[in-house]
Structures are given as C-alpha cells and as structure tokens.
Amino acid sequence: MSDIATLVPEPTDAELAASALRGLDAALDADTPVRLSLGGSGGEVEVPRSVLAALARVLDSFAHGEGVTLVPAHAELTTQQAADALSVSRPFLIGLLDAGQIAYRTVGTHRRVKAASLIGYMREDDARRAAAADELAAEAHALGLS
C-alpha cells in the first residue's frame, strides 16, 4: 500500500457521505467510546475519536463532491507534490525551500519535503494570514469603515 492515497468520490457518493456526516455529528460531541458498525458482516469496531474526526472531514469533502489526498506525516514529497499541496508553482516552492521556510532534505540531486514540515508551514502561513486579516479589520473599524 502506497503512503499517499487519493480518494475521489463517485457521483452517487455525495448524498451518502452527507447522510453519514450528519450521523457522525452526534458521535463527535459524545464522550463515550465510538463504535462503527461494519454493515453486512455484522461486526463492530471501536475507533479513536481522532479517527472519527478525520473521517468526518473526508465525508464533508465527499459530500461536496471533492476528493481528498491522505498523506502520512512521515511521508516525503517531491517538490512538485509539495507545490501542488500548497497550490503554488514549483519555482515558488523552491524559493520557500531555499529561504529555509520549509525543511527538506536532498536525495542525490532531488529535494524531498517531509509532509510534517509542509503541514507546519501551512499552519504557520494560515496563522500569519489570519493575523493580517484581524489587523486590517481592526484598522478598518478604527477608521469607521465597518
């Protein structure tokens, strides 16, 4: 099994995913152990709450007709895969790597980006963007523009 898995919903999956997501909402709020029924086999399995939260995110994407890519934190990405994950060009990503904003290692002449490093950069970038938006909103409020 490959480290990286891309899951694309079938056209009929959106409604089923939306229904399943509604059913998971109550389970996410409860403090009791989470048990999932395996359907036709009649079995059940207990899963960690964090797995249920991840499943809810996958179902939400499927309900909107969007695919998801699962990447373990230990996985190493090519520069093109990392650029695709950030929705930027490969040359822009290379600039981030060279500037030391994202950790990477060199394998021969190729760069490999740890998924964990990329996720860390994405979280930091999201925080910077949120702080900038908050600052702009405060400034607009101070000027009476909002």
TIMI-351851 format. One line per field, with one value per residue (C-alpha): x, y, z. Coordinates in steps of 0.02 Angstrom, whole numbers, plus 50000, padded with zeros to 5 digits. Example, Ala and Ser with C-alpha at 12.3 -4.5 7.8 and 13.67 -1.06 7.14 Angstrom:
2
px = c(50615;50684) .
py = c(49775;49947) .
pz = c(50390;50357) .
***
This chain:
146
px = c(50000;50069;50097;49995;49815;49699;49514;49391;49204;49088;48939;48823;48938;48894;48720;48778;48926;48814;48697;48841;48914;48751;48756;48935;48900;48817;48956;49089;49009;48988;49118;49082;49190;49150;49094;49065;48956;49034;48869;48842;48974;48880;49037;49082;49247;49296;49395;49488;49392;49531;49500;49315;49358;49467;49327;49207;49325;49335;49146;49124;49237;49147;48977;49037;49098;49281;49417;49545;49725;49787;49971;50053;50159;50315;50293;50417;50350;50432;50443;50301;50189;50228;50194;50029;49980;50012;49930;50086;50210;50360;50482;50390;50405;50592;50607;50523;50642;50795;50737;50727;50540;50507;50628;50686;50825;50921;50922;51054;51008;50825;50740;50618;50497;50432;50243;50255;50365;50244;50095;50189;50222;50039;49981;50104;50052;49867;49906;50000;49856;49727;49830;49845;49657;49622;49740;49655;49483;49537;49610;49451;49347;49460;49437;49248;49242;49149) .
py = c(50000;50170;50305;50433;50392;50500;50464;50530;50515;50433;50542;50440;50459;50640;50605;50453;50550;50695;50574;50486;50654;50703;50539;50570;50743;50673;50545;50681;50776;50624;50569;50384;50265;50267;50104;50087;49952;49857;49828;49660;49569;49617;49663;49821;49908;50038;50184;50329;50494;50575;50447;50489;50674;50632;50526;50672;50785;50656;50637;50826;50837;50692;50772;50923;50813;50845;50715;50704;50651;50564;50589;50516;50644;50537;50535;50627;50726;50779;50965;50952;50860;50989;51132;51052;51035;51221;51268;51362;51340;51228;51377;51470;51317;51305;51485;51439;51291;51396;51531;51399;51420;51235;51098;50974;50851;50814;50641;50644;50800;50797;50883;50789;50880;50794;50806;50860;51008;51058;51047;51151;51285;51283;51307;51450;51531;51516;51598;51740;51769;51767;51892;52007;51997;52035;52184;52251;52228;52321;52462;52474;52479;52615;52719;52696;52596;52450) .
pz = c(50000;49950;50080;49984;49939;49834;49858;49730;49762;49637;49585;49698;49850;49891;49962;50060;50130;50183;50271;50359;50412;50496;50591;50648;50718;50875;50900;50888;51033;51147;51274;51255;51150;50965;50885;50699;50625;50481;50392;50306;50409;50567;50660;50752;50781;50910;50841;50921;50923;50819;50681;50686;50666;50515;50441;50464;50365;50224;50222;50217;50064;49981;50019;49920;49777;49818;49826;49966;49974;50130;50167;50323;50418;50389;50200;50091;49944;49783;49755;49629;49753;49888;49767;49718;49901;49928;49761;49708;49567;49588;49568;49707;49819;49779;49838;50004;50024;49984;50106;50243;50270;50238;50291;50161;50125;49968;49890;49754;49658;49710;49856;49966;50080;50236;50242;50425;50377;50240;50358;50487;50356;50303;50483;50511;50347;50394;50563;50478;50358;50499;50600;50448;50417;50601;50593;50437;50514;50672;50568;50463;50623;50697;50539;50547;50387;50462) .
***
